[in-house]
Protein backbone atom coordinates (compact mmCIF):
# COMPACT_ATOMS: atom_id res chain seq x y z
CA UNK A 1 0.00 0.00 0.00
CA UNK A 2 1.46 3.36 -0.97
CA UNK A 3 1.06 6.39 1.20
CA UNK A 4 0.46 9.68 -0.59
CA UNK A 5 1.80 12.66 1.27
CA UNK A 6 -0.29 15.75 0.72
CA UNK A 7 1.68 18.99 0.94
CA UNK A 8 -0.27 21.31 3.20
CA UNK A 9 -0.21 24.98 2.48
CA UNK A 10 0.21 27.72 5.04
CA UNK A 11 -2.87 29.05 6.82
CA UNK A 12 -3.01 32.83 6.65
CA UNK A 13 -2.88 34.55 10.04
CA UNK A 14 -4.44 37.90 9.04
CA UNK A 15 -7.48 39.22 10.88
CA UNK A 16 -9.86 38.84 7.91
CA UNK A 17 -8.98 35.16 7.48
CA UNK A 18 -9.38 34.48 11.20
CA UNK A 19 -12.82 36.13 11.30
CA UNK A 20 -14.50 34.68 8.22
CA UNK A 21 -13.23 31.89 6.00
CA UNK A 22 -15.51 32.67 3.07
CA UNK A 23 -14.91 36.38 2.46
CA UNK A 24 -13.13 37.60 -0.68
CA UNK A 25 -9.84 38.39 1.08
CA UNK A 26 -9.71 34.95 2.69
CA UNK A 27 -10.33 33.27 -0.67
CA UNK A 28 -7.57 35.35 -2.26
CA UNK A 29 -5.15 34.41 0.54
CA UNK A 30 -6.02 30.71 0.21
CA UNK A 31 -5.39 30.90 -3.55
CA UNK A 32 -2.02 32.60 -2.99
CA UNK A 33 -0.99 29.91 -0.50
CA UNK A 34 -2.11 27.16 -2.85
CA UNK A 35 0.10 28.55 -5.64
CA UNK A 36 3.02 29.07 -3.26
CA UNK A 37 2.80 25.43 -2.12
CA UNK A 38 3.27 24.25 -5.73
CA UNK A 39 6.44 26.27 -6.45
CA UNK A 40 10.08 25.46 -5.75
CA UNK A 41 11.97 27.74 -3.38
CA UNK A 42 13.18 30.26 -5.97
CA UNK A 43 9.77 30.48 -7.63
CA UNK A 44 8.08 30.84 -4.24
CA UNK A 45 10.45 33.65 -3.29
CA UNK A 46 10.01 35.49 -6.59
CA UNK A 47 6.21 35.08 -6.62
CA UNK A 48 6.01 36.52 -3.11
CA UNK A 49 8.35 39.35 -4.15
CA UNK A 50 6.19 40.14 -7.17
CA UNK A 51 3.05 40.31 -5.04
CA UNK A 52 4.84 42.57 -2.55
CA UNK A 53 5.82 44.87 -5.43
CA UNK A 54 2.24 44.99 -6.70
CA UNK A 55 0.82 45.82 -3.27
CA UNK A 56 3.32 48.62 -2.70
CA UNK A 57 4.01 50.04 0.75
CA UNK A 58 3.51 47.40 3.44
CA UNK A 59 3.37 44.64 0.84
CA UNK A 60 6.32 42.69 2.27
CA UNK A 61 4.79 42.50 5.75
CA UNK A 62 1.36 41.65 4.32
CA UNK A 63 2.74 38.83 2.15
CA UNK A 64 4.75 37.54 5.10
CA UNK A 65 1.58 37.21 7.19
CA UNK A 66 -0.33 35.57 4.33
CA UNK A 67 2.32 33.06 3.20
CA UNK A 68 4.42 32.51 6.31
CA UNK A 69 7.60 33.36 4.37
CA UNK A 70 10.12 35.55 6.15
CA UNK A 71 10.40 39.23 5.28
CA UNK A 72 14.07 38.95 4.17
CA UNK A 73 13.08 36.11 1.80
CA UNK A 74 10.30 38.22 0.28
CA UNK A 75 12.63 41.24 -0.05
CA UNK A 76 15.18 39.04 -1.80
CA UNK A 77 12.50 37.78 -4.21
CA UNK A 78 11.35 41.35 -4.84
CA UNK A 79 14.93 42.37 -5.65
CA UNK A 80 15.37 39.38 -7.97
CA UNK A 81 12.20 40.27 -9.87
CA UNK A 82 13.27 43.90 -10.22
CA UNK A 83 16.80 42.93 -11.28
CA UNK A 84 15.61 40.61 -14.09
CA UNK A 85 18.07 37.82 -13.33
CA UNK A 86 20.08 36.39 -16.16
CA UNK A 87 18.83 33.22 -17.79
CA UNK A 88 22.39 31.83 -17.78
CA UNK A 89 21.59 29.85 -14.64
CA UNK A 90 19.59 27.42 -16.73
CA UNK A 91 17.23 25.18 -14.81
CA UNK A 92 19.13 25.31 -11.52
CA UNK A 93 17.17 26.41 -8.46
CA UNK A 94 20.18 26.65 -6.17
CA UNK A 95 23.73 27.67 -6.89
CA UNK A 96 26.15 24.88 -7.69
CA UNK A 97 27.39 23.33 -4.43
CA UNK A 98 24.51 24.71 -2.35
CA UNK A 99 22.30 22.58 -0.14
CA UNK A 100 23.08 19.84 2.33
CA UNK A 101 26.27 17.86 2.09
CA UNK A 102 26.05 14.15 1.37
CA UNK A 103 25.68 11.91 4.42
CA UNK A 104 28.89 10.07 3.48
CA UNK A 105 30.84 13.35 3.65
CA UNK A 106 29.28 14.39 6.96
CA UNK A 107 30.07 11.13 8.73
CA UNK A 108 33.41 9.72 7.47
CA UNK A 109 33.28 6.79 9.93
CA UNK A 110 30.44 5.10 8.01
Secondary structure, DSSP 8 states (H G I E B T S, - for coil): -------------SHHHHH-TTSHHHHHHHHHHHHHHHS-HHHHHHHHHHHHHHH-TTHHHHHHHHH---HHHHHHHHHHHHHT--GGGTT-SS-TT-S---HHHH-TT-
